[in-house]
């Protein structure tokens, strides 16, 4: 039988020298691995490497619980705050103890790993009987080891009371990078980086050194903007929640990023570069210690433009990742003007208000044909359509739906309209809705995140369900956990992806 080695276990940790504690949890991972090999076909995990990694992550969860480093409790507490339940998909029984080992936690972690691997192919019912049995068998392994399992003091020193001051950006970023890519709860962030890196290497004609620089830039870019994690939070937000009770919690709560922005170089002194964000016009101070000054040695005040990502830490901004230098010209100014227009939601909000006025407060309008819809847009909303091609919609046997939102104006729904239940939708078909409504919760190619949330909130997808579990189409299940399901599969959340105006309208 193949074996998991300590070297693999150490990849999930922010230190390099292993000890007896690491050996203990590696042995736990091997027992979990043997259990998974017995219960699952390797194809479920795509390959043996993924099965090994899943075993390591469950062992790392066990280590987190024993060491009280707070990663899992931060997850369930945030779940409770956002959704009203500690653990998605399971109603913890009276024996469930927050911050202790629980079968329900193992079931969710196991589901998360398998679902992540099968995300684009199949939706696994979280209450699948095989998952339930596997979780109970894994629980027996960790329960047997519970009394003798040692606390990991090294992890405690790094995660329970981080000793970072306002000038310790590089030490902070090291922990942030580990947490984002290698913490057991963030497996999809690493998957995202690996997929992008593979594309970069396959498509690039650059030499090895240039590719290495590009890969570093990519790694830092996703460190800042990546959110493919449970709860769809950035990793700096995760750490702020994890460290909310520490003495220097305010330092971490103020961390924020700016990913790939254009900055107009204005001046500098011995310690700082002084620039202006060309999109927001915000004046920004960048710590020179974080900048590779050789790459911008030809910089000229009031002429040069820097393209880079920044992180606010302490009392200033720190450059993070790749850095490019150019001169502000007409072409660049045109791009900046276009980006500013994208950020202006005034027109979308105006269209939204006009729409709900015409429809007597309804955010939805249903049509039998593209012509009928175009007539509505021109005669009712008075939108100036230059030609029919402005709305390239073909006739359809399932109808068309206009949906108005405060952030995006009007959205045209052309797919699976028969799934949307409304007294005004003559194409609604319950039989078809039972088959396809779940796609509105799990597939961003079917509908934007904002629309998915609206349809759920207004109970317009009452037939949505996972594949039958024990032969039962449990629509109540999706009704209860719909908000989490949408956030999970879209990698978004309302608190970050809805504007204040949108949040207020949709209450």
N, C-alpha and C positions, 0 to 999 in steps of 0.2 A: 504494500500500500504506500502511495506517495505521502510525503510528510511536509508540513509547514515548518519552516525554519525561523529562528529568532531574527535573522536578517530581514525577513518579510514583515515580521511584527514591528520592527523598528521603523519601517517606512511610514507607519501611522503615528509616529511620535516626534516631538520637536527637539529631541536630543539624540546623540549618536552612540554613546557607550551603554551597552546592555548590562544587566545584572540579574540576580536570581529572581527578582520580581518579574522581569520581562520573560524569563524562561517559564515561570509559573503560568502566565497568561498565554504564552505560545502553546503550552501543553493543553490549555483549555480550548484554544482555537483548533488544535488538532483533533480533539474529541468532538467538537462541533462539526468539523470537516468530515470526519468519519460518519457521523450521524446523517449529514446531508447526502453523502455518497450512497448511503443505504436507502434513503427515502426518495431521492430525486434522480431522474435521468440528467446527465450532464447537459443535454440539449436545452433543458429549462434555463440553465445559467449561461447558455451559449457555448461555454468552454470551461475547462477545469480551472483556469486562472480566476475566472469570476466566482466560481464556487469557493475557492480558497480565500479570495478577498472578502466574500460575504462572511465566511467563518471568522476571519480576523476582525471584521467590523463588529460582529456580535460579541466577540471576546473583549473588544475595546469598550463597548457599551457596558459590559459587566465590570470592567476595570473602573470606568467612570463612576458607576454606582457605588462600588466598594470604596473608592478613594474620595468620594463626595466632591468631585471637581466641578459638578454642576451643569455639565453640558446638556444632559437629558432633562434634568429638572427645568432648565431654561426653556427647552422646547415645549414641554407639557404645560408649563405656566403661561407661556406665550399663546399656546393653543387655547387655553382656558380663557384668557383675556380677549382673544380675537373672536373665537367661535362659540364659547360657552361650554366647552367640554375639554377635559385634559388630554384625552387620547382619541384620535380619529377612528371611527368605524367600530369601536368596541365600547360597550357600557361596562366599565370596570365594576366588578362585584364588590361586596363588602370586605373582601380580603385584599383588595388592591390597596397598596401603600405607596403614596407619592415618595419618590426618592429611594425606593427599594426595588428588588428584583420582582418582576411580575410576568406571568405568562403572556398577558395582553401586550406588553411592551415588545416581547420577543416576536410575537405574531406580526406586529406592525413593522418592525425593522426588517423581518424576513420578507414580508409583502413588498415593502419599499424597494428592496434590492432586486427582487425578481421583476417587479413592475418596471423598474428603471431599465432593465435589460430588454424587456419586451415592449417598451413604450409604444413603438411605432407599428407593432404587429398585433397585439392582443391586450385587452383589458382584463386583468385578473380580479375576480371578486375577492375583496379583503377577508371575507369570512369563509373562504374556501376550506373544505374539510381537511384536505391534505396539509394546508398551511397550519391549520389548527393542531393537527396531530404532530407535525414536525416541531412546532413551537413548544408543545408539551414535552416532547422528548429532549429538546435542547434545554428546556427549563430544568429538567431532572439533572442534567450535567452541571449546570451552574449552581443549582440548589445544593447539590452534594458538596461542591467546593466552597460554598458560601462562608462557612465558619472559619476556614483556614485561609481564605483569599486575602492577600496582603494589600495594604494601601500603597499606592505609588507616590512616594514622597516627592520625587522629581516633578511629576505632573502637578502635584499640589502646589509646589513652590512657583510653578509657572502660571497656573491657572486660577489659583484661589486668592492670591494676593500679589499681583504683578507689581514689581518695583520699577515702574517707568516714570520718569519725569518728563517735563515739557520739551526737553532737548534730546530725548531718547527715541527719536523717530525710527532710526534704523533697527534698533532692538524691537520696537513695537511692530515694525513691518515684517520682521522675521517671524514673529508669532502669528501675525495676521496671515502671512503667506502659508504657514503650516496649517492653520485652521481652515483656510479657504480650500486648500487642495488635498489635505491628508487627514483631516479629522474624520472620524467614522460617520459623522452625520452629514458630510458634504460630498458624497461620492460623485454627484453629477457635475460638480464644478471641475473635478479632475477629468471626467469624461469629455466635457466640453473642450477643455484645453487640448487634450490628446487628439480629438477629432479635428480641431482647427490646425494643430501642428502637422498632422498627417497631410491635410490639404495643402498647407504651406510648402512642405517638402516635396510633395508630388508635382505641384504646379510651378515651382520656382526654378529659375535657371541661374540663380545666384551661387557664388562659391560658398564653401563651408563656413568661413568666418562671417560672411554677410548673413547667412541663414541663422547663425547662432545669435547675432544681434537682433534679427527679426523675431526669433523665437522668444528672446528675453522681453522684447517689447510687447509681444502677444501675451506672454505670461503676466506681465504687470497690468496690461490693459484689462484682462479678465479678472485680475485680482481686484481691480477698482469697480468694474461695472457688472461682474458676474453675479447672478442671483439664482442659479440653478441649484438651489438648496431647499431643504424643508422650510416651509413658511415663506419662501421667496424673498428672503432678506439678504442684504449685502453682508459680507462677513464682518465688516467693521461694526455693523449694527448688532450682529450676534455677540461680538465681544463686549460691546457696551452693555448689553443685557446681562451677559455672564458676570460682568464686573460692576454691576450697579450698586452693590453694597460695600465696595472697597473704598478706601480713604480718598483715592484720586479718581473716583468715578466720573467727575465732571470733565476731566481731561479726555476720557474715552467717549463720553456722550457728545462732545463737540467735534469729533472726527467726521469729516465729510470729504467727498471726492469731486473732482472735475475731470471728466474723461475726455481726452483728445479735443482740446479747445485751441483756438487761435488767440495769442496774446501779443499785443503791441508793446514792443520794448521801448520804455521811456527813459530809464535812468538806472543807476546802480551806485552802491557804495561798497565798502569793504566786506559787508556781511550779506547784503540783500540785492536782488534784482527787483526793480519796480516796473510793473507791467500793467496793461489794461486789457481786460477781456473784451474782445471785439464783438462778441454777441450781446453780452449784458452790460457792457461799459463799466463793469466793476473794477476798481483799482485793487491790485493784488501785489502782495509782497512775497517774493520767493526766496527761500533760504539758499544761498549760493553753495553751501556745503553739499546740497543734494544734486547740483547741476554739473554735468560734464562740460565745463566751460570751453574745452578745446574744440568741441563740436559746433560752438557758436562764436568762435574767436573773431570772426569778421562782423560781429553785431554792431549796429549803428543806432544810436538813440533817435527815436521818432521816424525811423525808416524800417527797421527790422521787425519781423513777425516770427514768433516762436510757436511751433505746434507741438504740444505735449500734454500729458496728464499730470494732475496735481492732487495732493492729499493735504487737507488742512489738519495739522496736528500741533498741539501746543498753542503758540500764538502767531503762527505764520504758515504759509504754504510750502510744501516740499515737492520737488519734481520727482516723478516716479515713472520709469519706463523709457520709451524712446523719445528722442528730441530732434526736431527738424527746424531749420532756419531758412527763411525766405524773405523777400521784400514785398511789401504791400503794393499790389498793382490793381489794374482795373478788373481783371478776371477774378482775383481773390475777393475784391470788394463786392462784386456781384454775387459770389457764393455766400458771403456773410449776410448780405441783404436778404437773400432767399431764406437763409436759416432763421433770421429774425422774423420773417413772415410766418414761418411754420409755428413759431412759438406764440403767435398772436391768435388767441381763440375768439376774438371779438366777432368775426364773421360767422363762425360756427354757432356761437351762442345766439346771434341774431336770427339765423335760420331756424334754430331750435325753437325759439320763442314764437316765430311766425308759424311754424308747423303746429305746435300744440294749440295755438289760437284757432287755427283753421279746423283742427280735429277735436275741438272742445276738450283739450287737456290730454288727449290720447297720444302716446309716443309711437303708435303703430298705425299704418294705413295699408290695407290689403287690396291687391289688384289682380285682375284676371289676365291682363296682357301688358306688354311693354307700352303699347299705344295709350291705353287707359292711364297708366302711370305717368307717362310724359304729359298727357293732357292735364293731369292734376298738378304736376310741377309747374307748368306754365300758367294755367288759368287760376289756380288756387294760391300757389305760393309766389307766383309772378317771377319765377326764375327765368333768366334770359338764356334759353337753350338755342344756340346758333343752328343746330341741326339735330336730327334724330340720333346721329352718331355720338352726340354728347353723352347719351345714356345707351351704351351698346348692349341692349338686352334683347335676346331672342324670345319668341313666344314660348310659353311653357305650359304643360298640362297641370302643373302643381301651383301655379300662381306666383306672384311676386309680392314682396313686403318692403315698404319703406319704414325705416326705423330712425327716429330723430334722437340725437343725444347732445348734451351740452358741450362736450369736448370735441366731437367730430362732425357735428352737423347732421347730414343725412347719410344713412347707410342703406344699401340695397341688398336684401337677402334673396338669393336665387336658389339656394340649395335646401332641401328637406323642409320646405314651407308647410308640408302636410303634417309636420310634427308639432307645430305651434298652435296651441288651443286658444281660440278666441271666438266669440259670437260673430265676429266680423270675418272670420277666415273660413270660407266655404270649402276650402280644400283640406281642412283638417281631417286626418284619418287615423283613428286610434290604433288600428292594426299596424300601420306603417310607423306610427309614433313609438310603439313599444319596441320596434327594431332599431330605430335610428336616433331617437331623442338624446340618448346618452352622448352622442357625438358633439352636441352643443356644449357639453361639460369637459370634454377631453381632447378635442381636436381644434387647434387654432386655425386650421385651414378651412373650417366650416363656418366659423363666426368669430369676430373679434372678442377679446376678453370682456370689454365693456358691455357688449350686447348679451353675452352669456350671463353676466351678472344680472342684467335687467330682466331677462326672460325668467331666470330663477326667482328673483325677488317678486315678480308679478305672477308667479305660479302658472306660467304659460307653457311649461314643459312637464305636466303632471304625470306623463307616462314614462319618463326617463328611468332606466334601470340598467344595472349590470347584467351580464349573461345570467340566466337563471341559476340560482344556488339551491340545490335540492329540488329543482323543478319549479321553483317559485319566482315569479317576476316581482321583486320587492321594490316597488316605486317609493315606498315610505323611506327606505334606506337612503336613496339619493336626495329625497326631500330634506332629511335631517342633516346630511353631510355634504350637501351640494356646494356650499361656499368653499369648504376645504378642498373638495374634488377639483373645482375650477381653478383655484389658486395653485394646486399641486401640478395639474397638467399644463396650465398656461404659464407657470413660473411668474405669477404676478400676484398682487394683493391690492385691495381697495385703498388702503391707507397710503400707498406709494404711487399708484397708477391712476387714481381718480383726482381730478382737480377739486379744490374746495367748493367751487360752484357746482360741479357734478355731484359731489357728495351731498350737498344741501338739497338739490333737486330730487335726488333719488331716495331720500329718506322716506 
